[in-house]
Amino acid sequence: MDDIERVGLAPGLEISRVVTGLWQIADMERDGRPVDPDATADAMAPYADAGLTTFDMADHYGTAEEVAGAFRSRPDRSDRVQLFTKWVPAPGPVTRADARAAVERALGRMRCDAVDLLQFHAWSYADPAWLDALLHLEELREEGLIRHLGLTNFDTAHLRMVLESGIRVASNQVCYSLVDRRPAHGLGPLCTEHGVWLLAYGTLAGGLIGERWLDHAAPGAEELTTWSLMKYDRFVQASGGWTAFQELLRATRDVAERHGVSMANVACRWVLEQPAVAAVIVGAQLGRSAHLADNLRVFSFTLDDEDRARLVPALEGLGGPPGDSGDEYRKPPFLTAAGDLSHHFDAFPPPYHVVEDASGRAKALSGTIWEDLAGFSRAVRVGDRILVSGTTATHGDRRVGGDDATSQAHFCIDKIEGAVRSLGGRLEDVVRTRVYIRNESDWEAVSRVHGQRFGHVGPANTLLRAGIVGEGYLVEMEAEAVVRG
């Protein structure tokens, strides 16, 4: 156990740098029969006894929380293991009661008084319900039901928005591997700047990074026998394809042979050595197959310049999936086992309340204090046109994004997208934007946000410096959209 690398993820929370993931319990229960919680808990003991004391799960990983709870309740285990879970609510409104019920359900399943790390996932930034949910969780942390709050699958812009809004998070769990290097770009540097750790999953690409698949033909559906394999095969295809992936496997094999370790060890070690990474999450099929001895070899070596030089050409040949971390759950191509979001929920509800007046106009209402005060709608649809009012980074009576113009601009566009979606359109339907900034010095930062969010759309645009009404507001935006049939 002395060789096990550990890190302080947050005050009072020290974890092993290889975290055992329990998502495969859901895969083990695909036939509808739950695993035996006590027998499966027995299989956790060797990991904890070897020093891998940290386990990761979620509310939707089958009976994983119950299994972990059965293990933690055993004598001398309660204060020797760290249990992480996630709350992944369905799209739509989230109340305080919803958040409390979710946390209390997790506490009951895991048989504990407080969740060590509760990680939150949001399906859509265009629906500000994600912000409500996170604020409710922060209240429950202050109440003591959650020790530390984390995120999962948050992109760079919205992690920054959370931090600039004053919400304290310890970590962000994202996909990070030799195949998927998106966090190295904006997300990693942001985490380093703000003292937020990355927890990396998908490090072995569902098992595709391993000796079994080296010099293997592209697998057919009959060989993709688990949800993880189905999912990460899509990552490979989106990153450059099987031929380029084989070059990466060969380079990984060469490095592994230099150190007398497995290809999986090299893949994990590479991610562990990236800035801001606290730990890698390696899945386990508890009671069915164990790779504990191999997992421990991750701590037996480090990568040197020769190793990195061997890997670089193969990494450059495999471009990686598009976009930012978490995009695979929010926009096409959906890099999930099913290739869509059908395994998770049926549909997105409208982000904002919509009413129709006597003239047939549809109006979207976001509920800010300004709409009631001044008597206007967030957006109005007449025929195929949607007109969105001047929009600031306001949610209810709260200013989002603090004093950061970049974060405020992103939230303005999130609200615009939510209003347009509520009235039957898409962000791609926007044909005109007007952007108002308080400070001339913010023009470039705000313009870059506009380019990031609208660059693929290319609407007509005007940028103006103006005296924006409201204390602390740095950006205001309005938009017009034409809904195509």
Buried (B, 14 or more C-beta within 10 A) or exposed (E): EEEBEBBEBBEEBEBBBBBBBBBBBBBBBEEEEBBEBEEBBBBBEEBBEBBBBBBBBBBBBBBBBBBBBBBBEBEEBBEEBBBBBBBBBBBBBBEBEBBBEBBEEBBEBBBBEBBBBBBBBBBBBBBBBBBBBBBBBBEBBEEEBBBBBBBBBBBBBBBBBBBBBEBBBBBBBBBBBBBBBBBBEBBBBBBEEBEBBBBBBBBBBBBBBBBEBEEEEBBEEEEBEBBBBBBBBBBBBBBBBBEBBBBBBBBBBBBBEBBEBBBBBBBBBBBBEBEBBBBBBBBBBBBEEBBBEBBBBBBEBEBEEEBEEBBEEBBEBBBBBBBBBBBBBBEEBBBBBEBEBEEBBEEBBBBBEBEEEEEEBBBBBBBBEBBEEEEBBBBBBEEEBBBBBBBBBBBEEBBBBBEBBBBBBBBBBBBBBBBBBBBBBBBBBBBBBBBBBBEEEBBEBBBEBBEBBBEEBEBEBEBEEEEBEBEEBBBBBBBBBEBEE
